[in-house]
């Protein structure tokens, strides 16, 4: 009896992800979404926040029945709420060297400016796969932020070191 219970737990107690298509979406190399096709598409729209012209959206899609998990004749399609194609980005056939499908945020924002809508849907298409819905994008702000100059994370350490050197100099001058 215990043996049958153990077999049942091992057979049905885990979610199988082998044999499923799955994908990841990154904004500037930061993972913002990961999903296998047996999971429901999130109902919340992805909010990209304040983006700059140099930002990039990267999509990695693994197809279970394609060679090396990479599709042929790959594309990412952006549609409005009526299902009208707003923009289609085509990508080279997948290989381990060019798995990433990179979309310039500048191009994405420019593509949505002609529409009064704020929500758009991204789809994946390839020769070996049916068109798959990836995510809904919230595009409330269709302006690009100015590229902010990013100071080094170590600036405060440099300033603290300079302050310590000044204090040590003053201390040794008065002793």
Buried (B, 14 or more C-beta within 10 A) or exposed (E): EEEEEEEEEEEEEEEEEEEBBBBBBBBEEEEBBEBBBEEEEEEEBBEBEEBBBEBBBBBBBBBBEBEEBBBBBBBBBBBBEEEEEBBEBEBEBBEEEEBBBEBBBBBBBBBBEEBEEBBBBBBBBBEBBEEBEBBBBBBEBBEBEEEEEEEEEEEEEEEEEEEEEEEEEEEEEEE
